[in-house]
Amino acid sequence: MKKFFGLAASALLLASAVAPVATTVSAQDDENFSVVMITDIGGVDDRSFNQSAWEGLIALGEEHGLERGVNGYEYLVSNSDSDFIPNLNTALQANFDLIFGIGFKLEDAIAEVAEQNPERHFAIVDSVVDLPNVASLTFLDNEAAFLAGVAAAHTTETNHVGFIGGQEGFVIDRFEAGFVEGVKAVNPDIEISIEYAGSFGDASKGRQLAAAMYSNGADIIYHASGDTGNGVFSEARDLVTNDPSLNIWVIGVDRDQEEEGQVEIDGEIRNLTLTSTLKNVGESVKLFSESAMDGTFEGGLTVYGLADGGVSLTDGELSEEALEAVAEYTQKIIDGEIVVPEKPGE
């Protein structure tokens, strides 16, 4: 079972807790600043959303000379929703200057703990908590997902593509809605299969859903499902290993998942990751950590989209035709010619 970097370290964290910090985070030397992130269910090694946030804290540490641990930067893993409050309380007791909740599932827990501790500073990614001591960082995932739909529509050979979501909710709604609208913008006759795993941490369910979609004729699957998506990649790699004539793809999410799609066929590496939608979680986590470090932290909502580079799409294995179409639609979205819906069916 995954836990926060070992029971001994967790005990050390609790033992090192001291009196509460001051009401505001004032400017301080880098080495006196500490920040922690509470993961969503996928874990810090999900090769997706949580991992992106952790890479942002690693970059923060390297740039500012922070050490890993309670006096620098660290993470706490949530194995279930019931871990959110205990992890937040552990972070409070350890006196971290800034506490991140990574993922919309932490919204209620962050709201509860932040309201009880108005002198402490929190941030949440992918949700909004309307409190003065909470920074809410959200992304226009629907815009990047729209581009993924455009790319899929320009690549599919079967005129059948699929979408696999993790857990249904307002965040994954944006991925689904954007992807579907992007596909339809290019070719409304393409069939789109949509399934949800009900979890961001169930790779076996992801594999099962992908197997059914591929067997029913879909040749491209876009997943927005965290660690569940590793099962989608596993299924694609196994299918192609068993039958190299198959021309199937996976579209990655949140970070460049090119490596997840690599499979060796007859001594050569073949890449099954068509492209990946990018969410600049790591950079946003780093930037807000730096604002807390220099005393300019402010609560409130910040939204990132295509226009400011908060979301984007990798070139991946896209054809020149697909890349040209993606560039064209990117500009239309930035210029306001296309407004991408945030909910399916809008």
C-alpha positions in Angstrom: 0.0 0.0 0.0 1.3 3.4 -0.9 1.8 5.8 1.9 3.6 9.1 2.4 7.3 8.3 1.9 7.3 5.6 4.6 5.9 5.4 8.1 9.1 6.4 9.7 9.2 9.6 7.7 5.6 10.3 8.4 6.2 9.9 12.2 9.1 12.3 11.8 6.9 14.8 10.0 4.4 14.8 12.9 7.1 14.9 15.5 8.6 18.0 13.9 5.4 20.0 14.0 5.7 23.2 15.9 3.4 26.2 16.7 1.2 27.6 13.9 2.7 30.0 11.4 1.9 33.7 11.2 -1.3 35.0 9.6 0.4 35.9 6.3 3.3 34.4 4.4 5.9 37.2 4.4 8.9 37.6 2.2 11.6 35.2 3.3 14.8 33.5 2.3 14.3 30.6 -0.1 15.8 28.1 2.4 13.1 29.0 5.0 10.2 28.3 2.7 8.3 25.0 2.7 5.5 23.6 0.5 3.7 20.3 0.3 1.2 18.8 -2.1 -1.6 16.4 -1.3 -2.1 14.1 -4.2 -5.4 12.9 -5.7 -6.0 9.1 -5.8 -3.7 8.5 -8.8 -0.5 9.1 -6.8 2.6 11.1 -7.5 3.8 8.5 -10.0 0.6 8.4 -12.1 2.6 9.6 -15.2 -0.1 12.2 -15.6 -1.8 14.9 -13.4 -0.2 14.4 -10.0 3.2 13.7 -11.4 3.1 17.0 -13.4 2.4 18.8 -10.1 5.2 17.0 -8.3 7.7 17.8 -11.2 6.8 21.5 -10.6 7.8 21.2 -7.0 11.0 19.4 -7.9 11.8 22.3 -10.3 11.1 24.8 -7.5 13.4 23.0 -5.2 16.2 22.8 -7.7 15.9 26.5 -8.7 15.7 27.8 -5.1 18.0 25.4 -3.3 15.2 23.7 -1.3 15.7 20.3 0.1 13.2 17.4 -0.1 11.4 17.1 3.3 9.4 19.0 5.9 11.8 22.0 5.6 11.5 22.3 1.9 9.2 20.5 -0.5 7.3 17.3 -0.1 4.1 15.4 -1.0 1.6 13.2 0.8 -0.2 10.4 -1.0 -3.9 9.9 -0.8 -5.0 6.3 -1.3 -8.6 7.1 -0.9 -10.9 10.1 -0.4 -10.7 9.5 3.4 -7.0 10.3 3.4 -7.6 14.0 2.3 -8.4 15.5 5.7 -5.7 13.5 7.6 -3.1 14.5 5.0 -4.1 18.1 5.2 -3.9 18.0 9.0 -0.5 16.4 8.9 0.7 19.2 6.6 -0.6 21.8 9.0 1.1 20.2 12.0 4.3 20.1 10.1 4.1 23.8 9.5 4.3 23.9 5.7 4.0 27.5 4.5 1.9 26.5 1.5 -0.3 23.5 1.1 -1.6 22.3 -2.4 -4.5 20.0 -3.0 -4.0 18.4 -6.4 -7.3 17.7 -8.1 -11.0 18.6 -7.8 -11.7 15.7 -5.5 -9.9 17.6 -2.7 -12.3 20.6 -2.9 -14.4 19.9 0.1 -11.4 18.9 2.3 -9.5 22.0 1.3 -12.5 24.2 2.0 -13.1 22.7 5.4 -9.5 22.9 6.6 -8.8 26.3 5.1 -11.8 27.8 6.7 -10.7 26.4 10.1 -7.2 27.8 9.5 -7.6 31.3 8.0 -4.0 32.2 8.8 -2.6 29.5 6.7 -2.2 29.4 2.9 -3.6 26.8 0.5 -4.0 26.3 -3.2 -6.1 23.8 -5.1 -5.7 22.7 -8.7 -8.7 22.0 -10.9 -11.4 23.4 -8.6 -12.5 26.6 -6.9 -12.6 27.2 -3.2 -13.9 30.7 -2.5 -11.9 31.6 0.5 -9.3 34.5 0.8 -6.5 32.1 1.9 -7.0 29.7 -1.0 -5.6 30.1 -4.5 -7.7 28.2 -7.1 -5.9 27.2 -10.3 -8.1 26.0 -13.1 -7.5 25.1 -16.7 -9.5 25.3 -19.9 -9.0 21.6 -20.6 -11.9 21.7 -23.1 -9.7 23.9 -25.4 -6.9 21.4 -25.6 -9.3 18.5 -25.8 -11.0 20.2 -28.8 -7.6 20.1 -30.5 -7.2 16.5 -29.6 -10.5 15.8 -31.3 -9.4 17.7 -34.4 -6.2 15.6 -34.5 -8.1 12.4 -34.0 -10.6 13.3 -36.8 -7.7 13.9 -39.2 -6.0 10.6 -38.3 -8.7 8.0 -37.9 -8.9 5.4 -40.7 -12.0 3.7 -39.3 -14.1 6.8 -38.7 -14.5 5.6 -35.1 -12.7 7.1 -32.1 -13.2 6.7 -28.3 -13.0 8.7 -25.1 -12.3 7.1 -21.7 -12.8 9.3 -18.6 -11.8 8.5 -15.1 -14.5 9.7 -12.7 -17.5 11.7 -14.0 -17.6 15.3 -12.8 -17.3 18.9 -14.0 -13.5 18.6 -14.8 -13.7 15.5 -17.0 -16.8 17.0 -18.5 -14.6 19.6 -20.1 -12.3 16.9 -21.6 -15.2 15.0 -23.1 -17.1 18.0 -24.4 -14.0 19.5 -26.0 -12.9 16.2 -27.6 -16.4 15.5 -29.0 -16.8 19.0 -30.5 -13.3 18.9 -32.0 -14.1 15.6 -33.8 -17.4 16.9 -35.0 -15.9 20.2 -36.2 -13.9 18.2 -38.7 -16.3 15.4 -39.5 -19.7 15.0 -37.8 -20.1 11.5 -39.2 -17.3 10.0 -37.1 -18.5 7.6 -34.5 -17.4 8.5 -30.9 -17.6 5.9 -28.1 -17.6 7.3 -24.6 -17.0 5.3 -21.4 -16.1 6.1 -17.8 -14.0 3.9 -15.5 -15.4 5.5 -12.3 -11.9 5.9 -10.9 -8.6 7.6 -11.6 -6.6 4.7 -10.2 -8.0 1.6 -11.9 -5.6 0.6 -14.7 -7.3 -2.8 -15.1 -10.6 -1.1 -15.8 -8.9 1.2 -18.3 -7.5 -1.8 -20.1 -10.9 -3.5 -20.2 -12.6 -0.4 -21.6 -9.9 0.1 -24.2 -10.1 -3.6 -25.3 -13.8 -3.3 -25.9 -13.4 0.0 -27.9 -10.6 -1.3 -30.1 -12.4 -4.6 -30.8 -15.5 -2.6 -31.8 -13.5 -0.6 -34.4 -12.2 2.5 -32.7 -8.6 3.1 -33.8 -7.9 6.1 -31.5 -8.7 6.5 -27.8 -8.3 9.7 -25.9 -8.1 9.1 -22.2 -8.6 11.6 -19.4 -8.3 9.2 -16.5 -5.0 9.6 -14.6 -3.5 6.3 -13.6 -6.5 4.4 -15.2 -5.1 5.5 -18.5 -2.0 3.4 -18.0 -4.3 0.4 -18.7 -5.4 2.0 -22.0 -1.7 2.3 -23.0 -1.0 -1.3 -21.9 -3.9 -2.7 -24.0 -2.8 -0.8 -27.1 0.8 -2.0 -26.7 -0.2 -5.6 -26.2 -2.6 -5.5 -29.2 0.1 -4.2 -31.5 2.7 -6.6 -30.1 0.4 -9.5 -31.0 -0.6 -8.0 -34.3 1.8 -5.4 -35.7 -0.5 -4.8 -38.6 -2.9 -2.9 -36.3 -2.8 0.8 -36.7 -4.2 2.0 -33.4 -3.4 5.0 -31.2 -3.8 6.5 -27.8 -4.0 10.3 -27.0 -2.3 11.1 -23.7 -3.4 13.7 -21.2 -2.0 16.4 -18.9 1.7 15.7 -19.8 3.5 14.4 -22.8 2.8 10.6 -22.6 4.9 9.7 -25.6 6.9 7.1 -23.5 3.8 5.3 -22.5 3.0 4.5 -26.1 6.4 3.0 -27.0 6.4 -0.6 -28.0 9.2 -2.7 -29.6 8.3 -4.5 -32.8 11.0 -6.5 -34.6 13.8 -4.7 -32.8 12.4 -1.2 -33.6 10.5 1.2 -31.4 7.0 2.1 -32.6 5.1 4.9 -30.8 1.4 4.5 -30.3 0.9 7.9 -28.6 -0.7 10.0 -31.4 -0.4 13.2 -29.3 -1.0 14.4 -25.8 -3.1 17.3 -24.4 -0.9 19.3 -22.0 -2.0 21.0 -18.8 0.8 23.2 -17.4 0.1 22.1 -13.8 3.8 21.9 -12.9 4.6 25.4 -13.9 1.5 26.8 -12.2 2.3 25.0 -9.0 5.9 26.4 -9.2 4.7 29.9 -9.9 2.3 30.0 -7.0 4.8 28.5 -4.7 7.2 31.3 -5.7 4.5 33.9 -5.0 4.1 32.5 -1.5 7.9 32.5 -1.1 8.3 36.2 -1.9 5.2 37.3 0.0 2.9 38.1 -2.9 0.6 35.2 -2.5 -3.1 36.0 -3.2 -6.1 33.9 -2.9 -8.7 33.8 -5.7 -9.2 32.2 -9.1 -6.7 32.0 -11.9 -7.7 30.4 -15.2 -5.2 29.1 -17.8 -6.1 28.4 -21.4 -4.6 28.2 -24.9 -4.1 32.0 -25.1 -1.6 32.0 -22.3 0.0 28.6 -22.8 -1.8 27.0 -19.9 -3.0 24.2 -22.1 -1.7 22.9 -25.5 -1.3 19.9 -27.7 2.0 18.1 -28.6 3.0 17.5 -32.2 3.4 13.8 -31.4 3.0 11.6 -34.4 0.5 13.9 -36.2 0.6 14.2 -40.0 1.3 17.6 -41.6 -2.3 17.8 -42.5 -3.4 17.3 -38.9 -0.8 19.7 -37.6 -2.0 22.4 -40.0 -5.6 21.8 -38.9 -4.6 22.0 -35.2 -2.8 25.3 -35.8 -5.8 26.7 -37.6 -8.3 25.7 -34.9 -5.9 26.9 -32.2 -6.0 30.4 -33.6 -9.7 30.4 -34.0 -10.2 29.5 -30.3 -7.7 32.2 -29.2 -9.4 34.8 -31.4 -12.8 33.9 -30.0 -14.2 32.6 -33.3 -14.8 29.2 -31.6 -16.0 29.0 -28.0 -15.5 25.4 -26.8 -18.2 24.1 -24.6 -17.4 22.9 -21.1 -20.2 20.4 -20.7 -21.2 17.6 -23.1 -24.2 18.5 -25.2 -23.9 22.3 -24.8 
